Amino acid sequence: MSFPRCALLWARLPAGRQAGHRAAVCSAHRAHCGPPPAVLGRVPALAASSASGGSKAPNTSLFVPLTVKPQGPSADGDVGAELTRPLDKNEVKKILDKFYKRKEIQKLGADYGLDARLFHQAFISFRNYIMQSHSLDVDIHIVLNDICFSAAHVDDLFPFFLRHAKQIFPVLECKDDLRKISDLRLPPNWYSEARAIRRKIIFHSGPTNSGKTYHAIQKYLSAKSGVYCGPLKLLAHEIFEKSNAAGVPCDLVTGEERVTVEADGKQAAHVACTVEMCSVTTPYEVAVIDEIQMIRDPARGWAWTRALLGLCAEEIHLCGESAAIDLVTELMYTTGEEVEVRNYKRLTPISVLDHALESLDNLRPGDCVVCFSKNDIYSVSRQIEIRGLESAVIYGSLPPGTKLAQAKKFNDPSDPCKILVATDAIGMGLNLSIRRIIFYSLIKPSINEKGEKEIEPITTSQALQIAGRAGRFSSQYKEGEVTTMNREDLGLLKEILNRPVDPIRAAGLHPTAEQIEMFAYHLPDTTLSNLIDIFVDFSQVDGQYFVCNMDDFKFSAELIQHIPLSLRVRYVFCTAPINKKQPFVCSSLLQFARQYSRNEPLTFAWLRRYIKWPLQPPKNIKDLMDLEAVHDVLDLYLWLSYRFMDMFPDTSLVRDLQKELDGVIQDGVHNITKLIKISETRKLLHLESSLAGSQSRLSGTLKSQARRARGTKTAGSKAAEPLGASAGELSLASRLVQQGLLTPDMLKQLEKEWMTQQTEHGQERTESGTYSKGTRRKKKEHNSD
């Protein structure tokens, strides 16, 4: 029966029979929509049934309300008004306000997961929906009408309020399902292939330069098949080359590169890969997981956990610090596998000196100055150059090829470069001939598990990793030394090195694409970044695990949120490794995603135009950093090309382009002290120019005051000008030194260079008569040279 027909019959009924039919209509409608969740008389039983089984309360601040639009005019008219009467909006508003203020309603809402914050947001949305709708559903219209005539209680609105709350907060409807999806307990059960075999676990424990990795690699090379999982592309490349040089065909797999050595393209029995890229379904005889202590890494620890629990290998050789032994033993206990521990001692002696370096004048061949910031790298290398020495430079954002070139330069006995300036990037992945490690500072910025930035002294593990690079067994220096730049840091370094290494307590985990897709099925209108937040909040882990920090993933998700992509594609784009501190890299991810969404392949020609190839050699440090960013963009293209081959088709051409760019960057790093000098000179000239303007204004003011003062005008002017200049120079020097932009030695050197340039410019003015013509002629001569 249609609603208009029902309304016509309703109007013909006597008043007493209308009440009975009203109940019948409401019952029929509720049977169609589902029963209301509760009435106040049954709160305890219903609240008990909706409990979450003792799970932690969710962080409701992560629940972003959806918009529910008010109902517009209906084609069938306002059926509720036809059955009863039109509602008085003023009366309805009073009813809703009374409903909101009732403590019993607030308590009932809390039993259904509506804390004070959610309750308030849901009520505001519910009230707006009621007040702004042209017509309401029949059931709620009738209830509101009954409340107006005191035929029903205000509490009877709760089922409709809760229904609306679940519309704007869909997570309330599926909390139990979400908890099941995000249950990360018992991760060994995720890898059925690995659980189907009996694996032998061997832990090679020892400090840096103890031969632990060497023994594991020997087993890898002698096996019929094997996989090496390393933390860096450089280490994967090293094992790839070493294996093939030993006559053991080995493929290479990293995020940005795939190399097969067999002529027919068939996969070799051995593969060297970065740990994130290892296969947990391919069977191997031997697997090597290097630097197993990184299982605790706040961002990447999940990859080591996955490799440890999931690799299908008869023997798994773990290499790393003793701090990981207890955790690995506990994790393997849950899989029913025993761990055999083999301990190694350092092959060459290493000692902490009793005196600090104190001055770069005391540097010797084979020294490595370790800094924890790029600014310190630039400053130290510049000061070394001023002293007539040549240095190699290695830091994290350099391309792998450039790092290897700088390491080769430093290691070459015939090369005049005998000093290395580096960050903790030398801690692993490079073979360096270092005699003495000098810590320029012991303070290093880091990111904790919560994504918060911390500036603290380096840990014992980090100090041992870096210090252990001195006096390696395979280098020309058979004994290593360690010290600090500053005398006051030496005591702290000794204290750090003498502390026992804290045992690793937990291993990292990470949600998979499948889990996020299941979350999105229940919350289809939620952004990917918000999905991740809710997943981490709902997740449950055993005490031996933690959920890795996902700030970088969320950053990328928010960056490309407005671009129309499928969830799986969006997830892949967000897992692409990018440096979010590089604006050009971030904008490139955005541009790549936009091109993909338009179904426009990113061809080699398009990419050349985008990066404005060909690029010029760097003229200063900023240019060098820009080239490093372009290299990262090419890395991003290559990474995506192995996930979306049809949309990123020109892999080989881009790789050749990247090699060419690597050569340009190598030349720039080789001349880094010149670039630093140019950058600092420009900065100083800019500051000098600004200072000259202020000195000129100051001089004019002093002259005006002198004219008004008693005494001779000339004497007053001459006395004022030197005073202003001296004060200005003192302030400038103090600011530069305090900001770490200059040292006293650098300032003296730059003053000499500035005076020399001024003299040359004065000569040009004399010879040519005009400064501009002289400058143009100098540029032409420079270009011809």
C-alpha positions in Angstrom: 0.0 0.0 0.0 1.4 3.4 -0.9 2.0 6.1 1.7 -0.6 8.6 0.2 -3.2 5.8 0.2 -2.3 5.0 3.8 -2.6 8.7 4.8 -6.1 8.9 3.1 -7.3 5.8 5.1 -5.7 7.3 8.3 -7.7 10.5 8.0 -11.0 8.5 7.8 -10.2 6.5 11.0 -11.6 7.4 14.4 -9.1 8.9 16.9 -8.9 5.8 19.1 -8.1 3.5 16.2 -5.5 5.9 14.8 -3.4 5.3 17.9 -3.4 1.6 17.3 -2.5 2.0 13.7 0.2 4.5 14.6 1.9 1.7 16.6 1.4 -0.7 13.7 3.0 1.7 11.2 6.0 2.3 13.5 6.5 -1.4 14.0 6.4 -2.1 10.3 8.9 0.6 9.6 11.2 -0.6 12.4 11.0 -4.1 11.1 12.2 -2.9 7.7 15.1 -0.7 9.1 16.1 -3.0 12.0 15.2 -2.7 15.6 16.4 0.2 17.7 19.4 -0.6 19.8 18.0 0.2 23.2 15.5 1.6 25.6 16.4 2.8 28.9 14.9 0.0 30.8 17.3 -2.5 29.2 20.5 -0.5 29.4 22.6 -3.0 31.5 22.1 -6.0 29.3 22.6 -4.1 26.0 25.7 -2.3 27.3 27.2 -5.6 28.4 26.5 -7.1 24.9 28.3 -4.2 23.2 31.4 -4.4 25.4 34.7 -4.9 23.6 35.9 -7.8 25.6 38.3 -5.8 27.7 40.1 -4.2 24.7 41.6 -0.7 25.2 39.3 2.2 24.6 39.8 3.7 21.2 41.2 7.2 20.7 38.1 8.9 19.5 39.9 12.1 18.5 40.9 10.1 15.4 37.2 9.6 14.3 36.5 12.3 11.7 32.8 12.9 11.3 31.2 12.4 7.9 28.6 14.9 6.6 24.9 13.8 6.5 22.9 16.1 4.4 19.4 17.2 5.5 16.5 15.7 3.5 15.1 17.9 0.8 11.5 17.9 -0.4 10.2 14.4 -1.1 8.3 13.4 -4.2 5.7 11.8 -2.1 5.4 14.8 0.2 5.8 14.9 3.9 4.2 11.6 4.8 4.8 12.1 8.6 3.0 15.4 8.5 0.1 13.8 6.6 -0.2 11.0 9.2 0.0 13.4 12.2 0.6 17.1 11.8 3.4 19.4 10.7 6.0 19.8 13.4 6.6 23.1 15.2 10.3 23.8 14.9 10.5 25.8 18.1 9.0 22.9 20.0 11.3 20.4 18.4 14.3 22.5 19.3 13.3 22.5 22.9 12.8 18.8 22.9 16.3 18.2 21.3 17.9 20.5 23.9 16.2 18.6 26.7 17.4 15.3 25.2 21.0 16.6 25.0 21.0 17.7 28.7 19.8 14.4 30.1 22.5 12.6 32.0 20.9 9.2 31.4 21.2 9.8 27.6 24.8 10.8 27.9 25.5 7.7 30.0 23.7 5.5 27.5 25.7 7.1 24.6 28.9 6.3 26.5 27.9 2.6 26.7 27.7 2.6 22.9 31.1 4.2 22.4 30.0 7.9 22.3 32.3 9.7 24.7 31.7 13.3 25.6 33.4 14.5 22.4 31.6 12.2 20.0 28.3 12.7 21.8 28.5 16.4 21.3 29.5 16.2 17.6 26.8 13.6 16.9 24.2 15.7 18.6 25.1 18.9 16.7 24.9 17.0 13.4 21.6 15.3 14.6 20.0 18.6 15.6 21.0 20.2 12.3 19.6 17.3 10.4 16.3 17.5 12.2 15.9 21.3 12.0 17.1 21.7 8.4 15.3 18.8 6.7 12.2 19.6 4.7 10.6 16.3 5.6 11.7 13.6 8.1 11.3 9.8 8.0 7.9 8.7 9.2 9.1 7.0 12.3 11.1 9.9 13.8 8.4 12.4 12.8 5.7 10.4 14.7 7.9 10.1 17.8 8.7 13.8 17.8 5.0 14.5 17.4 4.1 12.2 20.3 6.7 13.8 22.5 5.2 17.2 21.7 1.8 15.9 23.0 3.4 14.1 26.0 2.4 10.7 24.5 6.1 9.6 24.4 9.2 10.3 26.4 12.1 12.4 25.2 14.4 9.3 25.8 12.6 7.6 22.9 14.7 9.7 20.5 17.8 7.8 21.4 17.5 5.0 18.8 17.3 7.6 16.1 20.1 9.6 17.5 22.3 6.5 17.7 21.4 5.6 14.1 22.5 9.1 13.0 25.7 8.9 15.1 26.6 5.7 13.3 26.1 7.4 10.0 28.6 10.1 10.8 30.9 7.9 12.7 30.7 4.5 10.8 33.5 3.1 13.0 31.0 2.8 15.8 29.1 0.2 13.7 32.1 -2.0 13.1 34.4 -1.7 16.0 34.6 -5.4 16.6 35.4 -6.2 13.0 38.1 -3.5 12.9 39.7 -4.9 16.0 39.9 -8.3 14.4 41.4 -6.9 11.3 44.0 -4.9 13.2 44.9 -7.8 15.6 48.7 -8.1 15.1 49.2 -10.7 17.7 50.9 -14.0 16.8 52.6 -12.7 13.6 54.4 -16.1 13.1 51.1 -17.4 11.9 51.1 -15.0 9.0 53.8 -17.1 7.2 52.4 -20.6 6.6 55.2 -21.6 4.1 57.9 -20.9 6.7 55.9 -22.7 9.4 55.6 -25.7 7.2 59.4 -26.4 7.3 61.9 -26.9 10.1 64.4 -24.1 10.0 67.8 -23.9 11.6 68.6 -20.5 13.1 72.3 -19.5 13.6 73.1 -16.1 15.2 76.5 -14.7 14.4 77.1 -12.3 17.3 80.0 -9.8 17.6 81.2 -6.3 17.3 82.1 -4.5 14.1 85.1 -6.0 12.3 84.8 -9.4 14.0 84.3 -11.5 10.9 80.7 -12.5 11.7 79.3 -11.5 8.3 82.2 -13.1 6.5 81.4 -16.5 8.0 77.7 -16.2 7.2 78.5 -15.2 3.6 80.8 -18.2 3.2 77.8 -20.5 4.0 75.7 -18.4 1.5 78.2 -18.9 -1.3 78.6 -22.6 -0.7 74.9 -23.3 -0.7 72.9 -24.5 -3.7 70.6 -21.5 -3.4 70.6 -18.5 -1.1 69.3 -15.0 -0.3 71.2 -12.2 1.3 69.1 -9.5 3.0 71.0 -6.3 3.7 70.0 -2.9 5.2 71.5 -0.8 2.3 71.6 -0.9 -1.5 75.4 -0.6 -1.1 75.6 -3.8 0.9 73.4 -5.6 -1.5 75.6 -4.4 -4.4 78.7 -5.6 -2.6 77.4 -9.1 -2.1 76.1 -9.2 -5.6 79.5 -8.4 -7.0 81.4 -10.6 -4.6 79.2 -13.6 -5.3 79.5 -13.3 -9.1 83.2 -12.7 -8.8 83.4 -16.0 -6.9 81.7 -17.8 -9.7 78.3 -18.0 -8.0 75.7 -16.5 -10.3 73.7 -14.0 -8.2 70.9 -11.6 -9.0 70.4 -8.2 -7.5 67.0 -6.9 -6.2 66.5 -3.5 -4.6 63.6 -1.1 -4.6 64.9 0.7 -7.6 66.8 -2.0 -9.5 66.6 -5.5 -10.8 69.6 -7.2 -12.3 69.6 -10.8 -13.6 72.9 -12.4 -14.6 71.6 -15.3 -16.6 71.6 -14.7 -20.4 68.1 -15.9 -20.8 66.7 -13.7 -18.0 66.1 -16.7 -15.8 66.4 -16.1 -12.1 69.7 -17.2 -10.5 69.7 -19.6 -7.5 71.3 -16.8 -5.4 70.0 -13.3 -4.9 71.3 -10.3 -3.0 68.5 -7.8 -2.0 67.6 -5.1 0.4 65.7 -6.6 3.3 62.4 -5.0 2.3 62.5 -6.8 -1.0 63.2 -10.4 0.1 60.6 -13.0 -1.0 58.9 -15.0 1.8 57.5 -17.5 -0.6 60.6 -18.6 -2.5 62.5 -21.6 -1.0 66.2 -21.3 -0.3 68.9 -23.5 1.2 70.6 -20.6 3.1 69.4 -17.1 4.0 71.5 -14.3 5.5 69.9 -11.5 7.4 72.5 -8.7 8.1 72.3 -6.2 10.9 69.5 -8.0 12.7 69.6 -5.5 15.5 67.7 -3.1 13.2 64.6 -5.2 14.0 64.1 -2.4 16.6 64.3 0.4 14.1 61.2 2.7 14.7 60.5 3.0 10.9 62.1 0.0 9.2 62.1 -2.7 11.9 59.1 -4.5 10.4 61.2 -5.6 7.4 63.6 -7.5 9.7 60.7 -9.0 11.6 59.1 -10.2 8.3 62.4 -11.7 7.1 63.1 -13.4 10.4 59.6 -15.0 10.7 58.8 -15.5 7.0 61.9 -16.6 5.0 61.6 -20.2 3.7 65.2 -21.3 4.1 66.6 -24.5 5.7 69.3 -22.4 7.4 68.9 -18.7 8.4 72.1 -16.9 9.4 71.6 -13.8 11.4 74.5 -11.2 11.8 74.4 -8.5 14.4 74.9 -7.2 17.9 74.5 -9.4 20.9 71.8 -7.1 22.2 69.4 -8.9 19.8 70.1 -12.5 21.0 67.4 -12.6 23.7 64.7 -11.1 21.6 65.4 -13.4 18.6 65.5 -16.4 21.0 62.1 -15.5 22.4 60.6 -14.9 18.9 61.9 -18.3 17.7 60.5 -20.0 20.7 57.0 -19.0 19.5 57.8 -20.7 16.2 59.2 -23.8 17.8 62.7 -23.2 16.5 66.0 -23.1 18.4 68.7 -20.5 18.0 72.4 -21.4 17.9 74.6 -18.5 18.9 78.2 -18.2 17.6 80.2 -15.4 19.3 83.0 -13.5 17.6 85.7 -11.1 18.9 87.1 -8.1 17.1 90.0 -9.1 14.8 92.1 -5.9 15.3 92.6 -3.8 18.5 90.9 -0.5 19.0 91.6 2.1 21.7 90.1 5.3 23.0 92.8 8.0 23.2 93.3 10.0 26.4 93.4 13.3 24.5 91.0 15.1 22.2 92.1 16.4 18.8 91.1 20.0 19.8 92.3 21.5 16.5 92.1 20.5 12.9 95.8 21.4 12.7 96.4 18.0 14.5 94.9 15.9 11.7 96.9 13.0 10.4 96.5 10.8 7.3 93.8 8.2 7.8 91.7 10.4 10.1 87.9 10.5 9.7 86.0 13.3 11.3 82.4 12.2 12.0 79.7 14.9 12.0 76.0 14.6 12.6 74.8 17.5 10.3 75.5 18.7 6.8 76.4 22.1 8.1 79.2 20.6 10.2 80.3 18.6 7.2 80.6 21.8 5.1 82.3 23.7 7.9 84.9 21.1 8.7 85.8 20.3 5.1 86.2 24.0 4.4 88.5 24.4 7.4 90.6 21.4 6.3 90.9 23.0 2.8 92.1 26.3 4.3 94.9 24.3 6.0 96.1 23.0 2.6 94.7 19.5 3.0 92.4 17.5 0.8 89.4 15.6 2.2 86.8 13.2 0.9 83.2 13.8 1.9 80.4 11.2 2.6 76.9 11.8 3.9 73.6 10.0 3.7 71.9 11.9 0.8 74.7 11.4 -1.6 74.0 8.8 -4.4 75.6 5.4 -3.9 77.9 5.9 -6.8 79.2 9.1 -5.3 79.8 7.5 -1.9 81.8 4.7 -3.5 83.8 7.2 -5.5 84.6 9.2 -2.4 85.5 6.0 -0.5 87.8 4.9 -3.3 89.5 8.3 -3.4 90.1 8.2 0.4 91.3 4.5 0.3 93.7 5.1 -2.6 97.3 5.3 -1.2 98.4 7.3 -4.3 95.7 9.9 -4.0 96.6 13.1 -2.1 93.3 12.9 -0.2 94.1 11.5 3.2 91.3 12.9 5.4 87.6 11.8 5.4 84.7 14.0 6.6 81.5 11.9 7.0 78.3 11.4 8.8 77.3 8.2 10.5 76.5 6.9 7.0 80.0 5.3 7.2 78.6 3.0 10.0 77.7 0.3 7.5 78.0 -0.4 3.8 81.4 1.0 2.9 84.9 -0.5 3.3 87.1 2.3 4.4 90.8 2.4 5.4 90.5 4.6 8.6 93.1 4.8 11.3 91.4 7.2 13.7 87.7 8.2 14.2 87.2 11.7 15.5 83.7 12.6 16.8 83.2 16.2 15.9 80.1 16.1 18.2 78.3 13.5 20.3 74.8 15.0 19.8 72.6 13.5 17.1 69.0 14.3 16.1 66.8 11.2 15.9 63.1 10.2 15.5 61.6 8.0 18.2 58.8 5.4 17.8 56.1 8.1 18.2 57.6 10.2 15.4 58.9 12.9 17.7 62.3 14.5 17.1 64.9 14.0 19.8 68.3 15.6 20.2 70.3 13.5 22.5 73.8 12.0 22.8 74.4 9.0 20.5 73.7 5.6 22.0 76.2 3.0 22.9 75.2 0.9 19.9 75.7 3.9 17.5 79.0 4.8 19.0 80.4 1.3 18.8 79.2 1.0 15.2 81.0 4.1 14.1 84.1 3.7 16.2 84.5 0.2 14.9 85.2 1.5 11.4 88.7 2.4 12.6 91.5 -0.1 12.1 89.5 -2.7 10.1 91.1 -6.1 9.4 91.2 -5.6 5.6 92.6 -2.0 5.7 96.2 -0.8 5.8 95.8 0.2 9.5 95.8 -2.8 11.8 95.0 -0.8 14.9 92.2 1.7 15.4 91.9 4.8 17.5 88.9 6.8 18.7 88.7 10.3 20.1 86.7 13.5 20.0 87.2 17.0 18.6 86.5 18.8 21.9 88.1 18.0 25.2 84.9 18.1 27.2 83.3 15.4 25.0 86.0 12.8 25.6 84.8 11.8 29.0 81.3 11.4 27.7 82.5 9.3 24.8 84.4 6.9 27.1 81.3 6.6 29.3 79.1 5.8 26.3 81.5 3.2 25.0 81.8 1.5 28.4 78.1 1.2 28.9 76.5 -2.2 28.3 74.4 -2.2 25.2 70.7 -2.2 26.1 69.0 -5.4 25.1 66.4 -5.1 22.4 62.9 -5.5 23.8 60.6 -5.5 20.8 60.4 -6.1 17.0 58.7 -3.8 14.6 55.4 -4.6 12.7 53.6 -2.9 9.8 50.1 -3.2 8.4 49.8 -4.8 5.0 48.0 -3.5 2.0 45.4 -6.3 2.5 44.7 -5.2 6.1 44.3 -1.6 5.0 41.9 -2.6 2.2 39.7 -4.5 4.7 39.7 -1.4 6.9 38.6 0.7 3.9 35.8 -1.8 3.2 34.3 -1.0 6.5 35.2 2.8 6.4 34.9 3.6 2.7 34.7 7.4 3.1 37.7 7.7 5.4 41.0 9.1 4.1 44.0 6.8 3.9 45.9 8.8 6.4 43.0 8.6 8.9 42.6 4.8 8.1 46.3 4.4 9.2 45.7 6.4 12.4 42.6 4.3 13.3 44.4 1.0 12.4 47.4 1.8 14.7 45.0 2.9 17.5 42.9 -0.3 17.2 45.9 -2.6 16.7 46.8 -5.2 19.4 50.3 -6.5 19.6 52.1 -9.0 21.9 54.7 -7.6 24.3 57.5 -8.6 22.0 56.3 -6.4 19.2 55.5 -2.7 18.4 53.8 -1.0 15.4 56.4 1.0 13.4 56.1 4.7 13.1 54.2 5.5 9.9 54.5 9.3 9.7 56.3 9.2 6.3 53.4 7.0 5.0 50.8 9.4 6.3 52.7 12.4 4.9 52.6 11.0 1.4 48.9 9.9 1.9 47.9 13.5 2.8 50.0 14.9 0.0 48.1 12.9 -2.7 44.8 12.6 -1.0 43.0 14.9 -3.5 44.1 12.8 -6.5 41.6 10.2 -7.6 43.4 6.8 -7.2 42.3 3.3 -6.2 43.1 2.4 -2.7 45.8 -0.2 -3.7 47.5 2.2 -6.1 47.4 5.0 -3.4 48.9 2.6 -0.9 51.8 1.8 -3.2 52.5 5.5 -3.9 52.5 6.1 -0.2 55.1 3.4 0.5 57.5 4.9 -2.0 60.6 6.0 -0.1 61.0 9.8 -0.4 62.8 12.5 1.6 60.0 14.7 2.8 62.5 17.4 3.6 63.1 17.9 -0.1 60.3 20.0 -1.6 61.1 19.0 -5.2 61.0 15.3 -4.4 57.6 15.8 -2.6 56.2 17.8 -5.5 57.4 15.1 -7.9 55.5 12.3 -6.0 52.5 14.5 -6.4 53.1 15.1 -10.1 53.7 11.4 -10.8 50.5 10.5 -9.0 48.6 13.1 -11.0 49.9 11.8 -14.3 49.0 8.2 -13.3 45.5 9.2 -12.4 45.1 10.7 -15.9 46.3 7.5 -17.4 49.2 9.4 -19.0 52.4 7.3 -19.1 55.5 9.1 -17.7 57.8 8.7 -20.6 61.5 9.5 -20.8 60.9 12.6 -22.9 58.3 13.8 -20.3 60.7 13.2 -17.5 63.6 15.1 -19.2 61.3 18.1 -19.6 60.1 17.8 -16.0 63.6 17.8 -14.5 64.9 20.4 -17.1 67.6 18.2 -18.4 70.4 18.7 -19.2 71.5 20.0 -15.8 74.4 22.3 -15.3 77.3 21.4 -13.0 76.9 22.8 -9.5 78.3 26.3 -8.8 77.6 26.3 -5.1 76.2 24.2 -2.3 72.6 24.9 -3.1 73.1 23.7 -6.7 74.7 20.5 -5.4 71.7 19.9 -3.0 69.3 20.5 -6.0 71.1 17.9 -8.0 70.9 15.4 -5.1 67.1 16.1 -5.1 66.9 15.4 -8.8 68.8 12.1 -8.2 66.2 11.2 -5.6 63.4 12.0 -8.1 65.0 9.6 -10.6 65.2 7.0 -7.8 61.5 7.5 -7.2 60.7 7.0 -10.9 62.7 3.7 -10.9 61.0 2.5 -7.7 57.6 3.1 -9.2 58.6 1.6 -12.6 58.8 -1.8 -11.0 55.3 -1.5 -9.5 53.6 0.2 -12.5 55.6 -0.9 -15.6 53.1 0.3 -18.1 52.9 3.8 -16.6 56.6 4.2 -16.0 58.0 2.5 -19.1 61.5 3.9 -19.7 63.4 2.3 -16.9 66.7 1.6 -18.7 66.8 5.1 -20.2 66.2 6.7 -16.8 68.9 4.5 -15.2 71.4 5.7 -17.8 70.3 9.3 -17.1 70.8 8.7 -13.4 74.3 7.4 -14.0 75.1 10.5 -15.9 73.7 12.7 -13.1 75.7 10.7 -10.6 78.9 11.7 -12.5 77.9 15.4 -12.3 77.3 15.1 -8.6 80.7 13.3 -8.1 82.4 16.2 -9.8 80.6 18.6 -7.5 81.5 16.7 -4.4 85.1 16.4 -5.6 85.1 20.2 -5.7 83.0 20.6 -2.6 85.3 23.0 -0.8 85.2 25.3 -3.8 81.4 25.2 -3.8 81.4 25.9 0.0 83.8 28.8 -0.5 81.6 30.3 -3.2 78.5 29.9 -1.2 80.1 31.5 1.9 81.6 34.3 -0.1 78.2 35.1 -1.6 76.6 34.9 1.8 79.2 37.2 3.3 78.9 39.6 0.3 75.2 39.8 0.9 75.7 40.5 4.6 78.4 43.0 3.8 76.1 44.7 1.4 73.3 44.9 4.0 75.8 46.1 6.6 77.1 48.8 4.2 73.6 50.1 3.8 73.0 50.3 7.5 76.5 51.9 8.0 75.7 54.5 5.4 72.4 55.4 7.2 74.2 55.4 10.5 76.9 57.6 9.2 74.3 60.1 7.8 72.6 60.3 11.1 75.8 60.9 13.0 76.8 63.6 10.6 73.5 65.4 11.1 73.9 65.2 14.8 77.5 66.5 14.5 76.3 69.5 12.5 73.9 70.4 15.3 76.6 69.8 18.0 79.2 72.2 19.0 82.7 71.7 17.5 83.9 71.3 14.0 81.7 69.5 11.4 84.7 67.6 9.9 86.0 66.3 13.3 82.5 65.1 14.3 82.1 63.2 11.0 85.5 61.5 11.1 85.0 60.5 14.7 81.6 59.0 14.0 82.2 56.9 10.9 84.9 54.5 12.3 82.8 54.0 15.4 79.8 52.8 13.4 81.9 50.5 11.2 83.7 48.9 14.1 80.5 48.2 16.0 78.8 46.8 12.9 81.8 44.5 12.1 81.8 43.2 15.7 78.1 42.4 15.6 78.3 40.6 12.2 81.3 38.4 13.2 79.5 37.5 16.5 76.3 36.5 14.7 78.1 34.4 12.1 80.2 32.5 14.6 77.2 32.0 17.0 75.1 30.6 14.2 77.8 28.2 13.2 78.1 29.8 9.7 81.8 30.8 10.1 84.8 30.1 12.3 87.3 32.8 13.2 89.8 31.2 10.7 87.2 31.1 8.0 86.3 34.7 8.7 89.9 35.8 8.3 90.3 33.9 5.1 87.1 35.3 3.6 88.2 38.9 4.6 91.4 38.4 2.7 89.5 37.1 -0.4 87.1 40.0 -0.1 89.9 42.5 0.0 91.6 40.8 -3.0 88.3 41.0 -5.0 87.9 44.7 -4.1 91.4 45.4 -5.3 90.8 43.6 -8.6 87.6 45.4 -9.1 89.3 48.8 -8.4 91.9 47.9 -11.0 89.2 47.1 -13.5 87.5 50.4 -12.9 90.8 52.2 -13.5 91.6 50.3 -16.7 88.1 50.3 -18.3 86.7 53.5 -16.9 83.4 51.8 -16.0 82.7 49.0 -13.6 80.0 47.3 -15.7 82.2 47.0 -18.8 85.0 45.6 -16.8 82.7 43.0 -15.3 81.3 42.0 -18.7 84.8 41.6 -20.1 85.8 39.4 -17.1 82.8 37.2 -17.6 83.6 36.7 -21.3 87.2 35.8 -20.5 86.0 33.3 -17.9 83.6 31.7 -20.4 86.3 31.4 -23.0 88.6 29.7 -20.5 
